[in-house]
Every structure is written in structure tokens, then in C-alpha cells.
């Protein structure tokens, strides 16, 4: 049931962003961009083990979805960084945000004794 609630919350976040049909793989690419910070087309191709033309096509698609934009390096005008828009960040972080909302929902629903018991059980599962 917890997974169902988390998935529903994550789906809701994606729907709010206007991309309910985005694929898990596409979300994974956005997460990679989010994790890397200053990532270039070449570096993203290396990380994801794709060709640069494939990455260019992917980024073009993400630009049309308003998830990313390109930014020239202030130090080297030949270098282009891939940056997430706010929408792209929300999509990349949807699972984490959904999990945080689920935890907050559990915290509000349980009393202190129940929370202590839950923490004890979770520590045993490790």
C-alpha cells in the first residue's frame, strides 16, 4: 500500500508538470542531468553510453517538453551545458518528493509510540 501511495503521488507530480506519459528511461536521463550539475552533451553521452547524436535528439525532445535548456560556458564559448528547468527538476525529483510526502503523511497519521515502533522495524529490515 505504501508503494501504491508513493506511485500515485509521483504520478500526480508528473501530471502537474504536464508530462503524465514520460517514460522511466526519460526520467532517468533527467535525474542524471540533475545529479551531474555542469553536464555537457559529450559527458552525458559518456555517462549514459549513448552516441552524441542520440543525446542531441533526446535534449531536443526535452527542450520541446520545456524540461531543459542549453547554456554556453562562460569560460569556453564552444562548450554547451545542459541545464534543467524548474519543470525538469520537478520531474527528476518526483520520486524523492513523493517519498518525502509519504513520510510526512505517515508522520501526521501516527502517534509517537507508533513512529518509534516504525523506526525500530525499519532498522531491523536493513
Sine and cosine of phi, psi and omega as CSV:
sin_phi,cos_phi,sin_psi,cos_psi,sin_omega,cos_omega
0.00,0.00,-0.60,0.80,0.03,-1.00
-0.89,0.46,-0.66,0.75,0.02,-1.00
-0.90,0.43,-0.66,0.75,0.03,-1.00
-0.87,0.50,-0.71,0.70,-0.01,-1.00
-0.89,0.45,-0.69,0.72,0.02,-1.00
-0.89,0.46,-0.68,0.73,0.01,-1.00
-0.90,0.43,-0.65,0.76,0.04,-1.00
-0.89,0.46,-0.67,0.74,0.01,-1.00
-0.91,0.41,-0.69,0.73,0.03,-1.00
-0.88,0.47,-0.70,0.72,0.04,-1.00
-0.88,0.47,-0.62,0.79,0.02,-1.00
-0.90,0.44,-0.67,0.74,0.04,-1.00
-0.88,0.47,-0.70,0.72,0.01,-1.00
-0.90,0.43,-0.62,0.78,0.04,-1.00
-0.91,0.42,-0.66,0.75,0.04,-1.00
-0.87,0.49,-0.53,0.85,0.02,-1.00
-0.98,0.19,-0.13,0.99,0.02,-1.00
0.99,0.14,0.38,0.93,0.00,-1.00
-0.72,-0.70,0.83,0.55,-0.05,-1.00
-0.91,0.42,-0.33,0.94,-0.06,-1.00
-0.98,-0.20,0.21,0.98,0.01,-1.00
-0.90,0.44,0.59,-0.81,-0.05,-1.00
-1.00,0.07,0.34,-0.94,0.05,-1.00
-0.88,0.48,-0.62,0.79,0.01,-1.00
-0.90,0.44,-0.68,0.74,0.04,-1.00
-0.89,0.45,-0.67,0.74,0.05,-1.00
-0.87,0.48,-0.63,0.78,0.04,-1.00
-0.87,0.49,-0.65,0.76,0.05,-1.00
-0.90,0.43,-0.67,0.74,0.03,-1.00
-0.90,0.44,-0.62,0.78,0.06,-1.00
-0.89,0.46,-0.66,0.75,0.02,-1.00
-0.88,0.47,-0.71,0.71,0.04,-1.00
-0.88,0.48,-0.69,0.72,0.00,-1.00
-0.88,0.47,-0.70,0.71,-0.03,-1.00
-0.92,0.38,-0.56,0.83,-0.12,-0.99
-0.99,0.17,-0.46,0.89,-0.07,-1.00
0.97,0.25,-0.95,-0.31,0.01,-1.00
-0.98,0.19,1.00,-0.03,-0.02,-1.00
-0.88,-0.47,0.72,-0.69,0.03,-1.00
-0.99,-0.15,0.17,-0.99,0.06,-1.00
-0.86,0.51,-0.70,0.71,-0.01,-1.00
-0.88,0.47,-0.72,0.69,-0.03,-1.00
-0.91,0.41,-0.66,0.76,0.03,-1.00
-0.90,0.44,-0.61,0.79,0.06,-1.00
-0.89,0.46,-0.66,0.75,0.02,-1.00
-0.91,0.42,-0.75,0.66,-0.06,-1.00
-0.88,0.48,-0.69,0.73,-0.09,-1.00
-1.00,-0.02,-0.07,1.00,-0.01,-1.00
0.85,0.53,0.71,0.70,0.08,-1.00
-0.87,-0.49,0.25,-0.97,0.08,-1.00
-0.98,0.20,0.36,-0.93,0.04,-1.00
-0.89,0.46,-0.63,0.77,0.06,-1.00
-0.87,0.49,-0.60,0.80,0.04,-1.00
-0.90,0.43,-0.68,0.73,0.01,-1.00
-0.91,0.41,-0.65,0.76,0.04,-1.00
-0.87,0.50,-0.70,0.71,0.03,-1.00
-0.88,0.47,-0.68,0.73,0.02,-1.00
-0.88,0.47,-0.73,0.68,-0.02,-1.00
-0.91,0.41,-0.62,0.79,0.08,-1.00
-0.86,0.52,-0.67,0.74,0.03,-1.00
-0.90,0.44,-0.70,0.71,0.02,-1.00
-0.90,0.44,-0.58,0.82,0.06,-1.00
-0.90,0.43,-0.66,0.76,0.01,-1.00
-0.92,0.39,-0.42,0.91,0.06,-1.00
-1.00,0.07,-0.04,1.00,-0.02,-1.00
0.89,0.46,0.62,0.78,0.01,-1.00
-0.98,-0.22,-0.43,0.90,-0.02,-1.00
-0.66,-0.75,0.27,-0.96,0.17,-0.98
-0.58,-0.81,0.28,-0.96,-0.02,-1.00
-0.98,-0.22,0.61,-0.80,0.02,-1.00
-0.66,-0.75,0.79,-0.61,0.03,-1.00
-0.95,0.32,0.58,-0.81,0.07,-1.00
-0.92,0.39,0.72,-0.69,0.04,-1.00
-0.94,0.35,-0.30,0.95,-0.04,-1.00
-1.00,-0.08,-0.44,0.90,-0.03,-1.00
-0.53,-0.85,0.97,-0.23,-0.07,-1.00
-0.87,0.49,-0.25,0.97,0.03,-1.00
-0.98,0.18,-0.34,0.94,-0.07,-1.00
-1.00,-0.02,0.76,-0.65,0.00,-1.00
-0.89,-0.45,0.82,-0.57,0.06,-1.00
-1.00,-0.08,0.51,-0.86,0.11,-0.99
-0.98,-0.18,0.83,-0.56,-0.04,-1.00
-0.86,-0.50,0.58,-0.82,0.09,-1.00
-1.00,0.10,0.64,-0.77,0.19,-0.98
-0.98,0.19,0.10,-0.99,0.07,-1.00
-0.85,0.52,-0.66,0.76,0.04,-1.00
-0.87,0.48,-0.70,0.72,0.03,-1.00
-0.88,0.47,-0.65,0.76,0.05,-1.00
-0.90,0.44,-0.67,0.74,0.02,-1.00
-0.88,0.48,-0.65,0.76,0.02,-1.00
-0.93,0.38,-0.73,0.69,-0.03,-1.00
-0.87,0.49,-0.53,0.85,-0.08,-1.00
-0.97,-0.24,0.19,0.98,-0.08,-1.00
-0.85,0.52,-0.70,0.71,-0.01,-1.00
-0.90,0.44,-0.70,0.72,0.03,-1.00
-0.90,0.44,-0.69,0.72,0.01,-1.00
-0.90,0.44,-0.64,0.77,0.03,-1.00
-0.90,0.44,-0.65,0.76,0.03,-1.00
-0.91,0.42,-0.66,0.75,0.04,-1.00
-0.88,0.48,-0.67,0.75,0.03,-1.00
-0.91,0.42,-0.61,0.79,0.05,-1.00
-0.90,0.44,-0.70,0.72,0.02,-1.00
-0.89,0.46,-0.68,0.73,0.03,-1.00
-0.89,0.46,-0.65,0.76,0.04,-1.00
-0.89,0.46,-0.66,0.75,0.03,-1.00
-0.91,0.41,-0.66,0.75,0.00,-1.00
-0.87,0.48,-0.64,0.77,0.02,-1.00
-0.95,0.31,-0.50,0.86,-0.09,-1.00
-1.00,0.09,-0.37,0.93,-0.10,-0.99
-0.95,-0.30,0.53,-0.85,0.10,-0.99
-0.99,0.13,0.08,-1.00,-0.08,-1.00
-0.87,0.49,-0.65,0.76,0.02,-1.00
-0.90,0.44,-0.68,0.74,0.03,-1.00
-0.90,0.44,-0.65,0.76,0.03,-1.00
-0.90,0.44,-0.68,0.73,0.05,-1.00
-0.87,0.50,-0.69,0.73,0.03,-1.00
-0.89,0.45,-0.68,0.74,0.02,-1.00
-0.87,0.49,-0.70,0.71,0.02,-1.00
-0.88,0.48,-0.68,0.73,0.02,-1.00
-0.87,0.49,-0.70,0.72,0.00,-1.00
-0.91,0.41,-0.70,0.71,-0.02,-1.00
-0.88,0.47,-0.63,0.77,0.03,-1.00
-0.91,0.42,-0.53,0.85,0.02,-1.00
-0.95,0.30,-0.47,0.88,-0.05,-1.00
-0.95,0.32,-0.45,0.89,-0.03,-1.00
-0.76,0.66,0.00,0.00,0.00,0.00
